[in-house]
Amino acid sequence: MSIKYRLIGKTNLKYERRLKIIGGFLFFAFLIILIRVGWLQIVQGEKFLQLSQTSRLRLIPLPNPRGLITDEKGRIIADNTASFSVAVVPENIVHREDALFKLKEVLPKINIEACKEKIKKAPNPFRPVVLQEKVNLSKVVYLLEREQEFPFVVILAQPVRNYPQGALLGNVVGYLGEADKKELKSLSFLRVEAGDLVGKTGIEKMYNSYLQGEKGGKQIEVDVYGRVSRIISQKPPQPGDTLCLSINLDMQRIAREEMGGRKGVVLIGNPYTGDILAIVSLPSFDPNLFARGISKEKWSELSSHPGDPLENRAIRGEYPPGSTFKIVVAAAALEEGKIKPSSTFFCSGAYKVGNRFFKCWKEQGHGKLDLEEAIVHSCDVYFYQLGLKTGVKDIIRYSRLFGLGRPTGVDFPSEKKGFLPTPSWKKQTFKEPWYPGDTANLSIGQGYILVTPIQMLDLISAVANGGYLVRPHLVKKIVDVNGNVIFNSLPIRDKISVSNSTIDFLHKALEKVVEKGTGWRAKNKIVKIAGKTGTVEIAGNKNPHNWFIGYAPADNPLISIVVLVENREEDISIAPQIAGKILSRIFAREEVANL
């Protein structure tokens, strides 16, 4: 019996040990569960509460219309049209592939694999992911009527940018594109999120913060199938502000028509206020191509076009000014007392500087001329001698006084500043001294010097208005959604250190340029014009650039004008002829009296 009881005792000990081991495991298991519950309840409780609420609550963004852009009379340059997009809420799709194939029966154009990738990469599974834009209204109605069959589908009504004027102002207003990483981090693009469209060029970019507006949204509650059960709250979208440009669409169309198929620029401005009334840069493009989603083929065609239609030549093009620069040289010489208006030089058709002969455009020469006659007939030989007498230092100094070599401050992104060459620059760049021949070239607006058309508008406006540089601008006022004017442009003027006698002399000389000189093709029966012509020879190209800068009426200026024809194909000086036609058509209209 003792042996039997001993065996039973050993068995009980083993059993007790097992119970203790199992009990220990259970204790630690419950302890782990308890810790995990505590972690979820206390530490992560707020997070999971939000997730549980989000699973039944949805925030649907309400896109806002971008601000309008109008001309000075309120005529529409840019507005918005409605467009429908089909989106899905990733969290609502139970059987993703089946759902997408079902949706493809309604929208055959969607790409299943591309849609799956979009949904997979969605940053927020509870926010709609757009699968197809510009969906036909009949398809939208079909999906809305079958909401129970497509509970994962969300229809978004989105405003799409519309440009009624098409290419007339393409490279002025610019175009929209999806915000990139750099823009999303920029303070200039506040309230912009990934996927939003922002201004990429032109006025759309420069004033994006005003035009952007603010998106709205609505918070909805959905049932277990993802269907809307009720709207909890809603914030209406805030439209962007309205930009009223200084552009006059009638003048813009006239200028565009008179330029025809030529490549170049027309600028028309108010010399007293700085209002830009017309700005034509050709070739241009239709910004509607971008608003509706530009194809790769069309983008490639535009971006590789030899005429750079995406570029605004009026503000970003840089060219030698040719003989239009003689206005600056004449002013410098008179102000510095190098000559008097009656001072004469002789033109035989060429002038020797060092070992080189510099020719005049008139091979047989102009003979003996005074300063006024030299401007009227644009005598190169006279200005070679005048420039050498004046000196490069003073020529460059007066160029700066007239606004050359620096941005004008026009409200347009990435304005170019042109270039004014100096002896120190040449020494540093080419390791060569500044030769007298460089001064001779500079004196007729050739060589290294570069200007922009907007700078030349500033220059000729300063002559027209009596010696004031007036900052040019495109936006006249900005009006918010409530009709309040939140910005009004005011003229910003700087007096040039040039005497009234010099300005008066230039007025008389420039009037005679059109009356009986090189600008005679601008003459017409409607309005008297004053101005200066310029022809720029381009190395390697037999077709020169052709300039005309002027104002009208000659005796009481209301309008300044710049016409630049790049690589003109005509044998004649076509720029003054174009300017004459534009100004005669404008002044034939009664509205000019209101300027």
Secondary structure, DSSP 8 states (H G I E B T S, - for coil): -HHHHHHHHHHHHHHHHHHHHHHHHHHHHHHHHHHHHHIIIIISHHHHHHHHHHTTEEEEEE------EE-TT--EEEEEEEEEEEEE-GGG-SSHHHHHHHHHHH-TT--HHHHHHHHHT-S-TTS-EEEESS--HHHHHHHHHTTTT-TTEEEEEEEEEE-TTGGGGHHHH--EEE--HHHHH-GGGTT--TT-EEE-SHHHHHTHHHHS-B-EEEEEEE-TTS-EEEEEEEE--B---EEEES--HHHHHHHHHHHTT--EEEEEE-TTT-BEEEEEEES---THHHHT---HHHHHHHHT-TT-TTS-HHHH--B--GGGGHHHHHHHHHHTTS--TT-EEEESSEEEETTEEEE-SSTT--EEEEHHHHHHTT-HHHHHHHHHHH-HHHHHHHHHHTTTTS----SSTT----B---HHHHHHHHS----HHHHHHHHTT-TT-BB-HHHHHHHHHHHHTTSEEE--BSEEEEE-TTS-EEEE----EEE-S--HHHHHHHHHHHHHHHHHSTTGGG--SS---EEEEEEEEETTEEEEEEEEEEEESTTS--EEEEEEETT--SSS-HHHHHHHHHHHHHHTSGGGGG-
